[in-house]
Amino acid sequence: MARLLPLLFLLLAVAAFLLARQAARPRSDRVYRPRPSPFARRKPAAEADWIASRADVEDVRDAYSSETLDPQRPLFRCGGCQAWYHEASVRALDLDNGGRCALCGSPDLRAVRML
């Protein structure tokens, strides 16, 4: 029995490693879920806005509503994963998600100034 005890501990360690590794995987390998950059600031800088041209938002969709972005409307961008939002989507995220990005969970949603 004394010889089986180390083998049992080894099997438990391997099982724990496999379970921890499985928990770290995304829910589906077919769905891309961006992770925030480790260098992204966690709190938004109030004075710093994103600057973009109309060509930058061409054929880009709102990350919350999947609606094509309209450069005439106020736009916002996530500092963690670079997702784009309309103002209405940011208001919905404030109510439903604590003001965090729908994709990566970053609180860094800043306004975009169009050139």
N, C-alpha and C positions, 0 to 999 in steps of 0.2 A: 504494500500500500504506500510506503514511503517513496517508492520510485514513481508511482503514478501521480503523486501530488504536484511535482514540477510540470509534468505534462498537462495536467488539468489547468494550472495557472497559465501556461503558454497558450492553450486553446482559448481560455477566457480573454487573454490579452489580445489575441488575434480577432476574436469576435467583437470585442469593444472597439478595436481599430477599424474594422470593417463597418460597424454601425456608425461610428463618428464620421467616416469618410462618406457614407451614403447620405447622412444628414446634411453634409456640406454641399452636395450636388443640387443643381436646380431641379425643380419639380418635374420638368420635362426637358429632354435633350433637344427637342424640336423647337423650343421657344427660347428666344434670346432675351435675357434679362441683364441689362448692363449693371455693373457695379460702380459705385462712386469711386472717383480717383482718390488715392490715399493723400494726394497733395491738395485736394480741393478744400477750401475753407468751409468750416461747419456752420459759421454764422455769416449771413449776407452782409456785404459792405454797402451801407445805405447810399454812399456817394458814388459808387461805381455801377454803371449800367453797361449792358452789352451794346455793341454797335454792330449793325448789320446792313447789308444792302438788299434791295429787292431780289436780286439774283440768288442770295443766300437762302431765301425762304421759298423759292420757286419749287413746286412739287413736294413740299415738306408738309407733313400732317401734324395736327395737334396731338400730343401724346396722351391726353385724357379723353378727348371726344372723337379722335380720328378724323376730324374735319380738316380739309385743306386749309393751310394758313392764308389769311387775308392780310396783306401788308398794310392795308388802310386802317385796320383795327389795332388797338394796343396789344403788343405781344410781350411775352415773358420767356425766359430761358433758364434752365436748371444749370447751376454751376458744377454739379456732380457728374451728370451724364450727358449734358448738352441737349436735353430734350426741350422742345418748343411748346408753348401754350398760348392760347388766347386768354384775354382777361377773364372771361366768364369761366373758363376752366380753372384758373387760379383761385377764383372765388369759391368754386365747388370744392377744390382741394382744401381750402381753408376750413370749410364746413365739415367735409367728410374725412380728411386725412391729416388734420392738424397743420395744414399749410406746407406739407412735405410733397416732394416729387412723387408722382404715381409710379415711376419706373425704379428709381434707386433709393427713394426715401430721404434725399437730401433736403434740408430746409432752405437752401440757397436758390430761391426763385427770384430773379431780378428782371427789371423792365428792360426792353430792347429799344434802342433809338435807331430808327431807320434813316439811312442816308439818301 
